[in-house]
Amino acid sequence: MLPLSSSELVAVRHATLAVEPSVREYLSFRVGAEEYCIDILRVQEIRSYGAPTRLAGAPGTVTGVINLRGVIVPIFDLRLQMGAPAATTDASTVVIVLSLDGRVIGTVVDSVSDVVELSADQIKPAPRLRHSIGSDHLVGIAPIDSPLGARMLIVLDIESMMSSSEVGLAIAS
């Protein structure tokens, strides 16, 4: 068997990708009654909720900052960012610490569900409706069957959401 040329290798890779859609892992979590998910590669860690230090003059969605091993991390309340009322915190409330283009930020969510694998063809386009998230921050909706039952996951582009003008976090693109 002769070695393949670079153009033949590219053709084989494209054919393989067409047969096996790429599968990515997503962290699923709850905000209110809805279940969302984000690309797991953006997640640095998951921490139990601890009251952050308030910052005077910070945007309303910023609940404060925490000291994470010497790094001052702004904490955003995803519930407030999505236009929902602030929730009381309990034992299941967590902070998802994200690494976005070299910046570390935290987002408060009601609970973390699990890690799910989704292929690109499982993520369906979201309907074009006016809602508090903004359609440019939605990747789509993924209906799945899992050990937790049939679910509809709202797939978020968390990097786009955190760099939006409403949030005020400067993330280089």
N, C-alpha and C positions, 0 to 999 in steps of 0.2 A: 504494500500500500504506500503510495506516494504521499509526502506531506502536503497539506493544504496551503494554498496561497492565502494572503491576508484577505483578499476579496471573497474567497471561498469560505474562510472562517467567519467573516461578517455575515454572509448569507446563512450559514449554519446557525449562528447565534440568533439571527432574526427569526428563522424557522422555529427554533426551540422556544423562543419567547412567544411566538404566535400559538404554539401548542400548549405551553405551560405558562399561563398568566402569572406575573409576579405576585407573590404573596407577601404582605407586610404585616407586622404586628402593631396592634393599637391597644392603648390602655383605655378601658371603659370606666366611666364614672357617672354618678348621679348629681344633678343639680335640680332640686325640686322633684317633680314627678317624671322628668325626662332623663333619658340616658344618652350620654355623649361619648365620643371617643376621639383620641388624638394619637398621632404617630408616636410610638414608644421611643423612637430615637431622639425625641425632644425632651424626654423625661430623664432627669438626673436622679431624683429620689422621691419617695413618698414619706411624709412626716405626719405625726399626730399634730393636731391643731393646738397651738399655744397662742395666747393673746399677743399680737404684735405691738410694738411701740408706735403710737400715733404720730403722724407728721402734720404739723400745722400747714394749712394751705394746699395739701395734697388733693388730687382729684377724688371725687366721691367714691370711686370704685377701689381706691387704694385704702386698705384698712390699716396700713402702717408698714413697719420694717422689722425684720428679725436679723439676729446675728447668727449666721450659719458658718461655724468654724472660721471666724474672722472675716467673712464676707457679709456686707450689709445687703440684705435681699428685700426688695419691695414686695409686698403681699397684696394681691388683687383678689377681690371677692367676685368670682365668676357669676354668682347669682345676681349681684347688683349690676354687673356689666351687661347681663342679659335682660335687664329691666324688671327682674323679679324683686319682691321685697326681701330685705335682709332676713336671714334665718337665725334661729338660735343654734348655738353650737352644742354638740353632744359628743359622745364617745366615738361615733363613726365619722365625724367631721375631720377632714384631712387637708393637708397642704401638699399639692403636687409641685415639686420644685422642678423648674424647667431650665434648660440651657438653650438659649435662642441666640444664635450668632455671637457667641462669646459672652452674652449677658445672662446672669442668673436671676430668675424671678420666681415667685411663688403664686399659686392660685388656690384659693379656698374652694373646696367642693364639698358636697354633703356626704359623699362616700365614694370609695373606689370599688368597682365590681370585679373585674378580671382583665386578663390580657386575651385578646381575640386576634385570630389571623383572618385577614380579609384580602381577597384578590381584587384587582381593579374592576373586574366585571361584576362583583358583588355590590359595589358602591353605585347606587342609582342616583341620577341627578335630583336635586331637591327642587320642589315646585317653586316657581317664582312668585313668592308672596312677600308682603312687607312684614317684617318681624324685627325684633330687637337685636338679633345677632348680625344681620346684614348678609346678604347673599354672597358677597365676596369673601366672607369668612367661612362659608359652608363648602365642604368638598362634596357632600352628598349624604344620602341616607342608605344604610345597609341593613336590610331585613335579614336576620339570621336565626337559625335554630341552634341552641346550645344546651348544655346541661342545666342552665338556669331557665330554660324554656324559650319560646319564640319571642324575639326582641326586635325592636327597631332602634338602631344606633344612629345618632346624628353625628356625622364625621366632620370635625372642625379642623380648619387650618389655623392652629393656635398661634403660629408665628405671625400670620397676617392679622389676626385679631389683636395680638399684643402690640403690634406696631402701628395700629390704626390711630388716627388723630384723636379719637374719643378717649383712648387710653392714655396717650401722652408719653409712652415709652419709646425712646429713640433706639431702634434696632436697625443697624446697617443692613442693606439688602445686597 
